[in-house]
């Protein structure tokens, strides 16, 4: 108990120096935690993917389409429970700065496959009945102040022209992390327009969504679907929704690696700063350690005091950094909702934060601990005055 009190008093004896070190560690841990959370969010779409949904696309690339006639043949594959289809529309609202995802889908089958998009029965019925109707996520509607019945105009890029939609529903996500910044409209509306303006692009879909009866059948159904269209003019590639999402994540893998490296560099930098602080502290207290040895304290006690002081400062900064992580993540969710619909800090991140703080304290305290424990009494007392 005596040594614990001594450790705490010594840790904050130089209040300004200790406070600056604690704040420095806290900022480093805060940055480390937020960066690790960002990396986790990058893979969140993969983790949230359903085990009973498959994605079928053109085997060459997503850029190439598939015939609508594939739908009936896919539906006949054993193990397939439902089939839906759609196109990435890529329309622009106002200008390029106001980007959000927008799709043309077959409404009934698509919403059946995605129960995480929660829509009231009244709004769902109105959407089904209106060929020019669309639904949007709650966050997207809040961003632009849209209300039911509003007219929304998108400028087509993949499909040129001015496209008008009537807002018939605003869906909410079943989970906090569910995407609520998307617009979906009738694939038939897109197809009928293409038949008039670009007939050769009509009756073509960008992807098929397949619901299987059991997750264990995913591989078997994927092989069966691709086998049907092998050597055809439009061969397919069928994979689980998770694998499909991973394909997009892989395109940005270099960015994720860079973010991870930056998070580690932040910890290393603050480790060097903390080590310098502890080295200064140990150098100033050499005479005190020598005096403690003359009073009967062994090297174990001296090492415990010095090492404990380093851990107390580092963990104090770590706890402060963890405490600041939650309001920081809330601010990101509120102010940057366009980019981060949810920014949840997981317990794994908290444990990593505390482990990083403990590592900073451990590494920073190694040399001062060795110095204080091995200093001779005569050498230490010689420094007095």
VEXMIMAR-67153 format. One record per residue (C-alpha): residue number from 0; x, y, z; residue in one letter. Coordinates in steps of 0.1 Angstrom, whole numbers, plus 5000, padded with zeros to 4 digits. Layout:
+-----+------+------+------+--------+
: num :   xx :   yy :   zz : residu :
+-----+------+------+------+--------+
: NUM :    X :    Y :    Z :      A :
...
+-----+------+------+------+--------+
% end
This chain:
+-----+------+------+------+--------+
: num :   xx :   yy :   zz : residu :
+-----+------+------+------+--------+
:   0 : 5000 : 5000 : 5000 :      X :
:   1 : 5029 : 5023 : 5008 :      X :
:   2 : 5045 : 5017 : 4975 :      X :
:   3 : 5012 : 5023 : 4957 :      X :
:   4 : 5008 : 5057 : 4973 :      X :
:   5 : 5044 : 5065 : 4965 :      X :
:   6 : 5039 : 5055 : 4928 :      X :
:   7 : 5009 : 5077 : 4925 :      X :
:   8 : 5025 : 5107 : 4942 :      X :
:   9 : 5056 : 5104 : 4921 :      X :
:  10 : 5036 : 5100 : 4889 :      X :
:  11 : 5021 : 5134 : 4893 :      X :
:  12 : 5048 : 5152 : 4912 :      X :
:  13 : 5056 : 5174 : 4882 :      X :
:  14 : 5020 : 5183 : 4875 :      X :
:  15 : 5026 : 5201 : 4841 :      X :
:  16 : 5049 : 5175 : 4827 :      X :
:  17 : 5027 : 5147 : 4838 :      X :
:  18 : 4995 : 5164 : 4825 :      X :
:  19 : 5011 : 5170 : 4791 :      X :
:  20 : 5022 : 5134 : 4789 :      X :
:  21 : 4988 : 5121 : 4799 :      X :
:  22 : 4971 : 5143 : 4774 :      X :
:  23 : 4996 : 5132 : 4747 :      X :
:  24 : 4989 : 5095 : 4754 :      X :
:  25 : 4951 : 5102 : 4755 :      X :
:  26 : 4952 : 5119 : 4720 :      X :
:  27 : 4973 : 5090 : 4706 :      X :
:  28 : 4949 : 5064 : 4720 :      X :
:  29 : 4919 : 5084 : 4708 :      X :
:  30 : 4934 : 5085 : 4673 :      X :
:  31 : 4943 : 5049 : 4674 :      X :
:  32 : 4908 : 5039 : 4685 :      X :
:  33 : 4891 : 5060 : 4658 :      X :
:  34 : 4913 : 5046 : 4631 :      X :
:  35 : 4908 : 5010 : 4642 :      X :
:  36 : 4870 : 5017 : 4642 :      X :
:  37 : 4872 : 5031 : 4607 :      X :
:  38 : 4890 : 4999 : 4596 :      X :
:  39 : 4863 : 4978 : 4612 :      X :
:  40 : 4835 : 4998 : 4595 :      X :
:  41 : 4852 : 4993 : 4561 :      X :
:  42 : 4846 : 4956 : 4566 :      X :
:  43 : 4812 : 4960 : 4583 :      X :
:  44 : 4792 : 4955 : 4551 :      X :
:  45 : 4810 : 4921 : 4547 :      X :
:  46 : 4802 : 4910 : 4582 :      X :
:  47 : 4765 : 4922 : 4579 :      X :
:  48 : 4760 : 4901 : 4547 :      X :
:  49 : 4733 : 4875 : 4547 :      X :
:  50 : 4744 : 4839 : 4545 :      X :
:  51 : 4713 : 4830 : 4525 :      X :
:  52 : 4718 : 4856 : 4497 :      X :
:  53 : 4739 : 4851 : 4466 :      X :
:  54 : 4748 : 4876 : 4439 :      X :
:  55 : 4750 : 4866 : 4402 :      X :
:  56 : 4767 : 4890 : 4377 :      X :
:  57 : 4784 : 4888 : 4344 :      X :
:  58 : 4815 : 4866 : 4346 :      X :
:  59 : 4836 : 4892 : 4327 :      X :
:  60 : 4828 : 4923 : 4348 :      X :
:  61 : 4800 : 4941 : 4366 :      X :
:  62 : 4801 : 4966 : 4337 :      X :
:  63 : 4786 : 4940 : 4314 :      X :
:  64 : 4749 : 4931 : 4318 :      X :
:  65 : 4729 : 4899 : 4318 :      X :
:  66 : 4697 : 4890 : 4299 :      X :
:  67 : 4665 : 4892 : 4318 :      X :
:  68 : 4656 : 4857 : 4305 :      X :
:  69 : 4682 : 4843 : 4330 :      X :
:  70 : 4658 : 4849 : 4358 :      X :
:  71 : 4634 : 4820 : 4350 :      X :
:  72 : 4662 : 4795 : 4346 :      X :
:  73 : 4679 : 4805 : 4379 :      X :
:  74 : 4646 : 4802 : 4396 :      X :
:  75 : 4644 : 4765 : 4386 :      X :
:  76 : 4677 : 4756 : 4403 :      X :
:  77 : 4671 : 4733 : 4434 :      X :
:  78 : 4677 : 4752 : 4466 :      X :
:  79 : 4667 : 4786 : 4452 :      X :
:  80 : 4639 : 4802 : 4472 :      X :
:  81 : 4636 : 4836 : 4455 :      X :
:  82 : 4652 : 4856 : 4427 :      X :
:  83 : 4653 : 4894 : 4423 :      X :
:  84 : 4673 : 4916 : 4399 :      X :
:  85 : 4683 : 4952 : 4393 :      X :
:  86 : 4707 : 4977 : 4379 :      X :
:  87 : 4731 : 5002 : 4394 :      X :
:  88 : 4717 : 5034 : 4382 :      X :
:  89 : 4744 : 5059 : 4391 :      X :
:  90 : 4722 : 5090 : 4389 :      X :
:  91 : 4734 : 5124 : 4402 :      X :
:  92 : 4712 : 5146 : 4424 :      X :
:  93 : 4719 : 5184 : 4419 :      X :
:  94 : 4756 : 5178 : 4413 :      X :
:  95 : 4785 : 5153 : 4419 :      X :
:  96 : 4789 : 5165 : 4455 :      X :
:  97 : 4755 : 5151 : 4464 :      X :
:  98 : 4763 : 5115 : 4458 :      X :
:  99 : 4743 : 5086 : 4471 :      X :
: 100 : 4736 : 5051 : 4460 :      X :
: 101 : 4706 : 5046 : 4437 :      X :
: 102 : 4693 : 5014 : 4421 :      X :
: 103 : 4666 : 5002 : 4398 :      X :
: 104 : 4652 : 4970 : 4413 :      X :
: 105 : 4622 : 4947 : 4410 :      X :
: 106 : 4604 : 4960 : 4441 :      X :
: 107 : 4585 : 4931 : 4456 :      X :
: 108 : 4611 : 4904 : 4453 :      X :
: 109 : 4640 : 4927 : 4463 :      X :
: 110 : 4623 : 4939 : 4495 :      X :
: 111 : 4614 : 4904 : 4504 :      X :
: 112 : 4651 : 4894 : 4501 :      X :
: 113 : 4661 : 4925 : 4522 :      X :
: 114 : 4639 : 4925 : 4554 :      X :
: 115 : 4664 : 4948 : 4570 :      X :
: 116 : 4648 : 4977 : 4550 :      X :
: 117 : 4618 : 4984 : 4572 :      X :
: 118 : 4589 : 5001 : 4554 :      X :
: 119 : 4553 : 5006 : 4566 :      X :
: 120 : 4527 : 4985 : 4547 :      X :
: 121 : 4510 : 5017 : 4534 :      X :
: 122 : 4542 : 5031 : 4520 :      X :
: 123 : 4552 : 4997 : 4506 :      X :
: 124 : 4518 : 4994 : 4488 :      X :
: 125 : 4520 : 5029 : 4474 :      X :
: 126 : 4555 : 5022 : 4461 :      X :
: 127 : 4545 : 4989 : 4444 :      X :
: 128 : 4516 : 5006 : 4426 :      X :
: 129 : 4534 : 5037 : 4413 :      X :
: 130 : 4557 : 5028 : 4384 :      X :
: 131 : 4575 : 5061 : 4388 :      X :
: 132 : 4576 : 5057 : 4426 :      X :
: 133 : 4608 : 5054 : 4447 :      X :
: 134 : 4618 : 5048 : 4483 :      X :
: 135 : 4647 : 5063 : 4502 :      X :
: 136 : 4665 : 5057 : 4535 :      X :
: 137 : 4656 : 5078 : 4565 :      X :
: 138 : 4690 : 5095 : 4567 :      X :
: 139 : 4689 : 5104 : 4530 :      X :
: 140 : 4654 : 5119 : 4534 :      X :
: 141 : 4665 : 5139 : 4565 :      X :
: 142 : 4696 : 5152 : 4546 :      X :
: 143 : 4675 : 5168 : 4519 :      X :
: 144 : 4642 : 5174 : 4538 :      X :
: 145 : 4623 : 5151 : 4515 :      X :
: 146 : 4587 : 5142 : 4523 :      X :
: 147 : 4563 : 5116 : 4509 :      X :
: 148 : 4549 : 5128 : 4476 :      X :
: 149 : 4580 : 5149 : 4467 :      X :
: 150 : 4593 : 5149 : 4432 :      X :
: 151 : 4630 : 5138 : 4430 :      X :
: 152 : 4650 : 5144 : 4398 :      X :
: 153 : 4682 : 5125 : 4390 :      X :
: 154 : 4705 : 5132 : 4361 :      X :
: 155 : 4715 : 5099 : 4345 :      X :
: 156 : 4751 : 5090 : 4338 :      X :
: 157 : 4750 : 5054 : 4328 :      X :
: 158 : 4715 : 5059 : 4315 :      X :
: 159 : 4715 : 5095 : 4301 :      X :
: 160 : 4686 : 5119 : 4306 :      X :
: 161 : 4666 : 5136 : 4334 :      X :
: 162 : 4648 : 5109 : 4354 :      X :
: 163 : 4619 : 5120 : 4377 :      X :
: 164 : 4607 : 5099 : 4406 :      X :
: 165 : 4579 : 5104 : 4432 :      X :
: 166 : 4588 : 5096 : 4468 :      X :
: 167 : 4564 : 5069 : 4480 :      X :
: 168 : 4582 : 5056 : 4510 :      X :
: 169 : 4610 : 5063 : 4536 :      X :
: 170 : 4625 : 5031 : 4550 :      X :
: 171 : 4644 : 5026 : 4583 :      X :
: 172 : 4672 : 5002 : 4589 :      X :
: 173 : 4664 : 4972 : 4611 :      X :
: 174 : 4699 : 4977 : 4626 :      X :
: 175 : 4717 : 5010 : 4634 :      X :
: 176 : 4743 : 5001 : 4608 :      X :
: 177 : 4719 : 4994 : 4580 :      X :
: 178 : 4724 : 5016 : 4550 :      X :
: 179 : 4699 : 5045 : 4551 :      X :
: 180 : 4714 : 5066 : 4523 :      X :
: 181 : 4701 : 5048 : 4492 :      X :
: 182 : 4673 : 5054 : 4467 :      X :
: 183 : 4655 : 5025 : 4450 :      X :
: 184 : 4630 : 5027 : 4421 :      X :
: 185 : 4612 : 5004 : 4397 :      X :
: 186 : 4633 : 4984 : 4373 :      X :
: 187 : 4603 : 4984 : 4349 :      X :
: 188 : 4604 : 5022 : 4347 :      X :
: 189 : 4640 : 5021 : 4336 :      X :
: 190 : 4634 : 4992 : 4312 :      X :
: 191 : 4603 : 5008 : 4295 :      X :
: 192 : 4622 : 5040 : 4290 :      X :
: 193 : 4652 : 5022 : 4275 :      X :
: 194 : 4628 : 5004 : 4251 :      X :
: 195 : 4619 : 5038 : 4236 :      X :
: 196 : 4653 : 5055 : 4237 :      X :
: 197 : 4679 : 5027 : 4236 :      X :
: 198 : 4662 : 4994 : 4226 :      X :
: 199 : 4695 : 4974 : 4225 :      X :
: 200 : 4700 : 4981 : 4263 :      X :
: 201 : 4665 : 4970 : 4272 :      X :
: 202 : 4657 : 4937 : 4290 :      X :
: 203 : 4692 : 4936 : 4305 :      X :
: 204 : 4700 : 4935 : 4342 :      X :
: 205 : 4732 : 4943 : 4361 :      X :
: 206 : 4728 : 4917 : 4388 :      X :
: 207 : 4706 : 4890 : 4402 :      X :
: 208 : 4700 : 4885 : 4439 :      X :
: 209 : 4693 : 4849 : 4448 :      X :
: 210 : 4678 : 4837 : 4481 :      X :
: 211 : 4687 : 4801 : 4490 :      X :
: 212 : 4667 : 4779 : 4514 :      X :
: 213 : 4697 : 4771 : 4536 :      X :
: 214 : 4732 : 4786 : 4539 :      X :
: 215 : 4748 : 4752 : 4534 :      X :
: 216 : 4734 : 4752 : 4499 :      X :
: 217 : 4752 : 4784 : 4488 :      X :
: 218 : 4782 : 4767 : 4471 :      X :
: 219 : 4761 : 4741 : 4454 :      X :
: 220 : 4736 : 4766 : 4441 :      X :
: 221 : 4764 : 4789 : 4429 :      X :
: 222 : 4780 : 4761 : 4409 :      X :
: 223 : 4746 : 4750 : 4395 :      X :
: 224 : 4737 : 4785 : 4383 :      X :
: 225 : 4771 : 4792 : 4367 :      X :
: 226 : 4769 : 4757 : 4351 :      X :
: 227 : 4737 : 4765 : 4333 :      X :
: 228 : 4751 : 4795 : 4315 :      X :
: 229 : 4786 : 4782 : 4309 :      X :
: 230 : 4797 : 4786 : 4273 :      X :
: 231 : 4768 : 4809 : 4266 :      X :
: 232 : 4770 : 4845 : 4253 :      X :
: 233 : 4765 : 4858 : 4289 :      X :
: 234 : 4783 : 4835 : 4313 :      X :
: 235 : 4777 : 4842 : 4350 :      X :
: 236 : 4797 : 4844 : 4382 :      X :
: 237 : 4777 : 4836 : 4413 :      X :
: 238 : 4791 : 4841 : 4448 :      X :
: 239 : 4778 : 4847 : 4483 :      X :
: 240 : 4769 : 4883 : 4492 :      X :
: 241 : 4799 : 4883 : 4516 :      X :
: 242 : 4823 : 4873 : 4488 :      X :
: 243 : 4807 : 4899 : 4465 :      X :
: 244 : 4813 : 4926 : 4492 :      X :
: 245 : 4848 : 4914 : 4498 :      X :
: 246 : 4855 : 4920 : 4461 :      X :
: 247 : 4848 : 4957 : 4466 :      X :
: 248 : 4868 : 4959 : 4498 :      X :
: 249 : 4898 : 4943 : 4481 :      X :
: 250 : 4899 : 4972 : 4457 :      X :
: 251 : 4907 : 4995 : 4486 :      X :
: 252 : 4929 : 4971 : 4506 :      X :
: 253 : 4959 : 4994 : 4501 :      X :
: 254 : 4940 : 5023 : 4518 :      X :
: 255 : 4932 : 5000 : 4548 :      X :
: 256 : 4968 : 4989 : 4551 :      X :
: 257 : 4979 : 5026 : 4551 :      X :
: 258 : 4953 : 5034 : 4578 :      X :
: 259 : 4965 : 5005 : 4600 :      X :
: 260 : 5002 : 5016 : 4596 :      X :
: 261 : 4993 : 5052 : 4606 :      X :
: 262 : 4975 : 5039 : 4637 :      X :
: 263 : 5006 : 5020 : 4647 :      X :
: 264 : 5029 : 5049 : 4639 :      X :
: 265 : 5008 : 5071 : 4662 :      X :
: 266 : 5014 : 5047 : 4691 :      X :
: 267 : 5052 : 5044 : 4684 :      X :
: 268 : 5055 : 5082 : 4684 :      X :
: 269 : 5038 : 5086 : 4717 :      X :
: 270 : 5058 : 5057 : 4731 :      X :
: 271 : 5090 : 5076 : 4723 :      X :
: 272 : 5076 : 5108 : 4739 :      X :
: 273 : 5066 : 5089 : 4770 :      X :
: 274 : 5100 : 5071 : 4772 :      X :
: 275 : 5118 : 5105 : 4771 :      X :
: 276 : 5096 : 5118 : 4799 :      X :
: 277 : 5103 : 5088 : 4821 :      X :
: 278 : 5140 : 5090 : 4813 :      X :
: 279 : 5140 : 5126 : 4825 :      X :
: 280 : 5121 : 5117 : 4856 :      X :
: 281 : 5145 : 5088 : 4865 :      X :
: 282 : 5176 : 5110 : 4859 :      X :
: 283 : 5162 : 5136 : 4883 :      X :
: 284 : 5155 : 5110 : 4910 :      X :
: 285 : 5187 : 5090 : 4910 :      X :
: 286 : 5196 : 5105 : 4944 :      X :
: 287 : 5162 : 5096 : 4958 :      X :
: 288 : 5166 : 5060 : 4946 :      X :
: 289 : 5201 : 5058 : 4962 :      X :
: 290 : 5186 : 5071 : 4995 :      X :
: 291 : 5159 : 5045 : 4994 :      X :
: 292 : 5185 : 5018 : 4991 :      X :
: 293 : 5204 : 5031 : 5021 :      X :
: 294 : 5171 : 5028 : 5040 :      X :
: 295 : 5168 : 4991 : 5032 :      X :
: 296 : 5147 : 4991 : 5000 :      X :
: 297 : 5158 : 4965 : 4976 :      X :
: 298 : 5162 : 4968 : 4938 :      X :
: 299 : 5128 : 4951 : 4934 :      X :
: 300 : 5111 : 4980 : 4953 :      X :
: 301 : 5129 : 5006 : 4933 :      X :
: 302 : 5120 : 4989 : 4900 :      X :
: 303 : 5084 : 4986 : 4911 :      X :
: 304 : 5082 : 5023 : 4919 :      X :
: 305 : 5098 : 5035 : 4886 :      X :
: 306 : 5079 : 5010 : 4864 :      X :
: 307 : 5046 : 5016 : 4883 :      X :
: 308 : 5050 : 5053 : 4877 :      X :
: 309 : 5053 : 5047 : 4839 :      X :
: 310 : 5023 : 5025 : 4839 :      X :
: 311 : 5001 : 5049 : 4859 :      X :
: 312 : 5009 : 5078 : 4835 :      X :
: 313 : 5003 : 5057 : 4804 :      X :
: 314 : 4971 : 5040 : 4817 :      X :
: 315 : 4957 : 5074 : 4829 :      X :
: 316 : 4962 : 5087 : 4794 :      X :
: 317 : 4947 : 5055 : 4780 :      X :
: 318 : 4916 : 5057 : 4801 :      X :
: 319 : 4912 : 5094 : 4792 :      X :
: 320 : 4916 : 5085 : 4755 :      X :
: 321 : 4890 : 5057 : 4758 :      X :
: 322 : 4866 : 5081 : 4775 :      X :
: 323 : 4870 : 5107 : 4747 :      X :
: 324 : 4865 : 5080 : 4720 :      X :
: 325 : 4827 : 5078 : 4727 :      X :
: 326 : 4819 : 5116 : 4723 :      X :
: 327 : 4842 : 5117 : 4693 :      X :
: 328 : 4824 : 5088 : 4676 :      X :
: 329 : 4790 : 5104 : 4684 :      X :
: 330 : 4802 : 5136 : 4668 :      X :
: 331 : 4813 : 5117 : 4637 :      X :
: 332 : 4779 : 5100 : 4635 :      X :
: 333 : 4761 : 5133 : 4638 :      X :
: 334 : 4782 : 5156 : 4617 :      X :
: 335 : 4795 : 5132 : 4591 :      X :
: 336 : 4764 : 5110 : 4587 :      X :
: 337 : 4768 : 5113 : 4550 :      X :
: 338 : 4799 : 5092 : 4551 :      X :
: 339 : 4794 : 5072 : 4583 :      X :
: 340 : 4758 : 5063 : 4590 :      X :
: 341 : 4770 : 5046 : 4622 :      X :
: 342 : 4804 : 5048 : 4639 :      X :
: 343 : 4801 : 5022 : 4668 :      X :
: 344 : 4831 : 5017 : 4690 :      X :
: 345 : 4834 : 4980 : 4697 :      X :
: 346 : 4847 : 4964 : 4729 :      X :
: 347 : 4875 : 4949 : 4709 :      X :
: 348 : 4886 : 4984 : 4701 :      X :
: 349 : 4885 : 4994 : 4737 :      X :
: 350 : 4906 : 4964 : 4747 :      X :
: 351 : 4931 : 4973 : 4719 :      X :
: 352 : 4932 : 5009 : 4732 :      X :
: 353 : 4940 : 4998 : 4768 :      X :
: 354 : 4965 : 4972 : 4755 :      X :
: 355 : 4982 : 5000 : 4735 :      X :
: 356 : 4984 : 5022 : 4765 :      X :
: 357 : 4998 : 4994 : 4787 :      X :
: 358 : 5024 : 4987 : 4760 :      X :
: 359 : 5034 : 5024 : 4759 :      X :
: 360 : 5039 : 5024 : 4797 :      X :
: 361 : 5058 : 4991 : 4796 :      X :
: 362 : 5082 : 5001 : 4769 :      X :
: 363 : 5087 : 5037 : 4782 :      X :
: 364 : 5095 : 5023 : 4817 :      X :
: 365 : 5121 : 4996 : 4807 :      X :
: 366 : 5152 : 5018 : 4806 :      X :
: 367 : 5144 : 5041 : 4836 :      X :
: 368 : 5135 : 5010 : 4856 :      X :
: 369 : 5168 : 4993 : 4848 :      X :
: 370 : 5186 : 5026 : 4855 :      X :
: 371 : 5170 : 5031 : 4889 :      X :
: 372 : 5173 : 4995 : 4900 :      X :
: 373 : 5210 : 4991 : 4892 :      X :
: 374 : 5224 : 5025 : 4903 :      X :
: 375 : 5249 : 5021 : 4931 :      X :
: 376 : 5243 : 5039 : 4964 :      X :
: 377 : 5276 : 5058 : 4961 :      X :
: 378 : 5270 : 5068 : 4925 :      X :
: 379 : 5235 : 5080 : 4934 :      X :
: 380 : 5244 : 5100 : 4964 :      X :
: 381 : 5273 : 5116 : 4945 :      X :
: 382 : 5246 : 5135 : 4925 :      X :
: 383 : 5233 : 5153 : 4956 :      X :
: 384 : 5239 : 5190 : 4953 :      X :
+-----+------+------+------+--------+
% end
